[in-house]
Amino acid sequence: MFATLVSAFAPLANVYYIGGGTLTLIIVVVVVVVLMRR
């Protein structure tokens, strides 16, 4: 399941590295936490 999350967030990670947006990183972390708590 973790590998699926990584592959799903890989494009977002690329956008984060290109744009350097901290907001994107925060959104990704929040989504991961929400998915983990379910």
ABEGO torsion letter per residue (X at the ends): XAAAAAAAAAAAAAAAAAAGBAAAAAAAAAAAAAAAAX
